[in-house]
């Protein structure tokens, strides 16, 4: 397959569509990869929808920690639904075209959901900090009103931050054959195709995204240092185990999510092939949303009890 022809404007190239290369060279293996992605995407949707349904309908789960977990599952649904359907087409057809508008919309929704997930994980770490380090103040500090506005803040800020980047990105001119060596529209591959001056956009991303991600990671690490100190001060082994179990699921999700995020965007590209970077991106966008509900359902007794009740 070849990328579709583009039309040229007077002052640059008017982009009609981009061509996603996906995973080139799969040949006969692409059907096996397609089937694997279908299974992962389907399982991810089922488990995350189940998590949202459980949190919404089970009285025992009407608790701040599970309220945030329900929104985390909803965010994972948005994230994987933005990436997986197009990725399936790209794998099956050994590359596929996407309209310019569709490409920017996909990047906007993907970028927004990624930022929202980071913010939700940060809020959840604060929730666990209050529950373990300040249990007497927890019920008054983390009430439903506060939970509601924290979640609203995460969703609104996530969409606003990404909107600024998308507006500047869509204003660029793109040169060449408009071929993206990826399975979805990500920031770096789009930036590489631009023949405009990208210094303003790169500065905006550096000023907004880098401090936001860094501060979130520092905050999460700080809260878990305080949590660890508080757990070590508990004299009873049973109490220590109970305290640890309330935050182990969240810590596992944070390590999985930020681990793939750092490997994808922070680690140096030199020495890494495009295929390795795409595989890491696949883990981050498709596989991780499946891990999150599994981790919480396997490690949390109340969620397991709610699932058994449903069954």
JOLIN-V739703 format. One line per field, one symbol per residue. ss: DSSP state (h for helix, s for strand, l for the rest). phi: phi as a letter, one per 20 degrees, with the letter a starting at -180 (. if undefined). psi: psi as a letter, one per 30 degrees, with the letter a starting at -180 (. if undefined). Layout:
BEGIN
ss = ???
phi = ???
psi = ???
END
This chain:
BEGIN
ss = llllllsssllsssllssssllllllllhhhhhhhhhhhhhhhhhhhhhhhhhhhhhlhhhllhhhhhhhhhhhhhhhhhhhhhhhhhhhhhhllsssshhhhhhhhhhhhhhhhhhhhhhhhhhhhhhhhhhlhhhhhhhllhhhhhhhhhhhhhhhhhhhhhhhhhhhlllsllllssllllllhhhhhhhsllllhhhhhhhhhhhhhhhhhhhhhhhhhhhhhhhhhhllllhhhhhhhhhhhhhhhhhhhhhhhhhhhhhhlllllllhhhhhhhhhhhhhhhhhhhhhhhhhhlhhhhhhhhhhl
phi = .cgffdddefdqdefeaddefmdfnflfffffffffffffffffffffffffffffdeffdebggfffffffffffffffffefgfffffffelobecfffffffffffffffffffffffffffffffffeecffeffefdefffggfffggfffffffffffffffffefeddneledeadbedffffffefdefdfffffffffeffffffffffffffffffffffffefffffffffffffcffffffffffffffffeddffffndffffffffffffedeggefgffffffedfffffffffff
psi = kkklklkklegakjkelljkebjkgebfffeeeeeeeeeeeeeeeeeeeeeeeeeefjefgikeefeeeeeeeeeeeeeefeeeeeeeeeeeghkllkleeeeeeeeeeeeeeeeeeeeeeeeeeeeeeeeefieffeeeeileeeeefeeeeeeeeeeeeeeeeeeeefflkklaghkjilgljleeeeeffkgljgeeeeeeeeeeeeeeeeeeeeeeeeefeeeeeeeffkekeeeeeeeefffeeeeeeeeeefeeeefefekkfkfkleeeeeeeeeeefeeefeeeeeeeeefkeeeeeeeeee.
END
